[in-house]
């Protein structure tokens, strides 16, 4: 199934940065795990969560909601 969303220019830029940041954080996690650097693992996990939340907020902004999903009538 394909999802097509028309985004504003600002949201396109934010989504692009969010996806790039999420990918970079994943690579940072791998590097930190290999070096057993627990502080770096924690920081990279927090960065990944931040980017994932940004992506989710943008996608959810443009998707249809129904009252059953918690939208106010």
Secondary structure as the mmCIF struct_conf table of DSSP 4:
data_model
#
loop_
_struct_conf.conf_type_id
_struct_conf.id
_struct_conf.beg_label_comp_id
_struct_conf.beg_label_asym_id
_struct_conf.beg_label_seq_id
_struct_conf.end_label_comp_id
_struct_conf.end_label_asym_id
_struct_conf.end_label_seq_id
HELX_RH_AL_P HELX_RH_AL_P1 UNK A 9 UNK A 34
TURN_TY1_P TURN_TY1_P1 UNK A 35 UNK A 36
HELX_RH_AL_P HELX_RH_AL_P2 UNK A 38 UNK A 62
BEND BEND1 UNK A 63 UNK A 63
HELX_RH_3T_P HELX_RH_3T_P1 UNK A 67 UNK A 69
TURN_TY1_P TURN_TY1_P2 UNK A 70 UNK A 70
#
